[in-house]
Amino acid sequence: MSSENLLGLPETRLTEEPGVAEAVAGAVGYDVDEVLEATVKAHPTSSLAWATLADRAFSRGETLQAYAFARVGYHRGLDALRKAGWRGQGPVPWSHEPNRGVLLSLYLLRRAAEAIGETDEVTRLTEFLQGADPRAVAAIEAGER
């Protein structure tokens, strides 16, 4: 599959979220949960903050919590995309770092949906990710963050 923008739609590039990436990166050690929760409270519209909570919950086997956190990240991401001019389709490149929270939320929601057997949502989210950036899933699975 080609990664070219065959529809000719402009890329959507979200704006930076000052302090979020740094806070998430600093969430290590014994107080990781408190740091992540504080980050979400300080930046409740951040898809990246919600995605990080979702990933943490999933890694502990808390599938339903992961699904809920990823769902919030997904909806916050849709809000941000629309505010940036996105109209429901078109490229959202992973290479543009501020877009990663939205794409990561989509990926994590898909993972949690798969874990609870919600196959229709898995299909829909797979299509969404492919339409946004066909390279995003591979980048996420390779550990690019």
Secondary structure, DSSP 8 states (H G I E B T S, - for coil): ---S-TT----------TTHHHHHHT--GGGHHHHHHHHHHH-TT-HHHHHHHHHHHHHTT-HHHHHHHHHHHHHHHHHHHHHTT--S-S---TTSGGGHHHHHHHHHHHHHHHHTT-HHHHHHHHHHHHHH-TTHHHHHHTT--
